[in-house]
Amino acid sequence: MKIKLKLKNNIQRITKVVKKAFVTPNLPAHILELERLLPIRIGRFLGGISLLLLLASVRGYLDLHGFFLHLIFVFSLCFFIYHCYIAYHRFKYIKAKLKTSELEIRNSPLDRFGTKLLRILYCAKGYCDTAAPFGLGLGLMLGADQVLKDGGR
């Protein structure tokens, strides 16, 4: 009976920590407001579509040349720069947030496990969201290679 009660308490603590880790934002409020603006949302959509078109052109699924390929490359480059900007602010915000006491579980002074787990999950959530610019950069390099190949270089 006592083991069941301890197990139930541990599961409740872990679920509370997981919920708090995924509810806590990993971007500052001004960046979240920036992402909600209509021109930024349109730019993100066009950037994603242009990157997909660029990768499809590199793989040979689409036959794009000339001005259209260069236009797609410029949109993809802007999309990459935007994601690097977001990633920089995400790293900075997560680092500042980890130094504060906001990510502590305060129900019990002995609950160091919950605080450590919360910080690990918060970091994992933030840094997994930041992995996108690396893939974008690789795709952009493939696109630049295709543009150079079409130019005869």
N, C-alpha and C positions, 0 to 999 in steps of 0.2 A: 504494500500500500504506500509506504513511504517512498519507494523508488518511482512509482507511478506519479506521485505528486511532484517529485523533483523533476522528472522528465517533462511533465506538463508545464511546470514553471519555466524550465529552460526553453521549451518550444515557444512559449508565449513571449519570452524575452527576445528570442531570435527573430520572431516574426515582427515584433515591434521595431527592432533595429533595422530590419530589411525595409520595412515600410518607410521609416524615417530617412534611410539612405536614398531611396528612390523618389521621395517627395521633395527633398532638399534640392533647390536649383544649383547648377554648377556654372552658371553665368551670372554676372551682375545684372541688376535691374535695367540699366540703360541699354545693355546689349540685347536683352530680351525684348525691350520696347522697339529697338532697331529692327529686330527680326520680324516683328509684326507689321511693319510698314508695307504698304502695297507695292511700291517700286522695288523694294528689296525682295519681296516674295516673287515678283515677276522675274527679277534678275536671277534669283536662285533657280527658278523653273527653267528659264532659258539657258542658264549655265549648265544645268544637269543634262538637258536635252542636247545641247551642243557637244558636251563631252561624250555622250553616248554616240552621237553621229560621228564624232572624230574617231572614236575607237572602232566603230563599224567600218569607217573608211580605211583605217590602218589594217584591219583584219581582212579587208577585201570584200566585205558584204555590200558596201556601197561604193560607187565610183564617183567620188567628188574630186574636182580639180579647180584650180584657179581661185577666183575671188571668193566663191562660196566656202572653200576650204579655209582660206585665210580668215574670213569672217567668223567661222566656227572656232578657229584657233583663238582668235581674240576674245570671244565670249568665254571660252574654256579657261583662258589665262585670267580673266577677271574673276571668274568663279573660284579659281585656285587661290588668288590673292585674298578674296573675301574669306575663304575658309581658313587661310593662314592667320588672318586678322582675328577671327573668332577663336581659333586654337590658342593664340597668344593670350587673349583675355581670359580664356578658360583656365590655362595653366596658372596665370597670375591670380585669378580669383580662388582657385582650389588651394593654392599655396597659402594665401591669406586666410582662408576659411579654416585650414587645418591648424593654424596658430591660435585661433580663437577657441573659446570654450563652448561654442555653439554646437559642436558635434560631440557633446558628452551626454551620456545617459545619467540623469540625476536622481532616479528613483531610489537608488541604493548606493551608498558610498563604497560598497565592495564590488560594484558591477563594472570592473575594469575590462572584463571580457566584452561586454556590450559596447563600450566606448571604442575599444580597438577594432572590433568587427565593423562598427559603423564607419570608422575612418577608412578601413580597407575597402569596404563596399563603395563608399563615396569616391575614393580615388579610382577604383576600377570603373565606375560609371563615367566619371569625367574623362579618364584617359582613353577609354574605348570610344567615346564620342569624338575624341581628338584624332583618332587613327585615320579618319577620312581624308585629310589633306595629303597624307603619304600616298594613298592610292590615286588621288587626283594628280599628284605630281608625276607619278609613273605614267599615267595615261597621257598627261600633257607632253611628256618626253617622247612617247610613241607618236603622238600627233605632230610634234615638231620634226621628228624624223621623216614622217610622211610628207610634210610640207617641203622639206629639203630635198627629198627624193623626187617629188614632182617638179621641183625647180631645176633639177639636173645636177645637184651637188652631191 
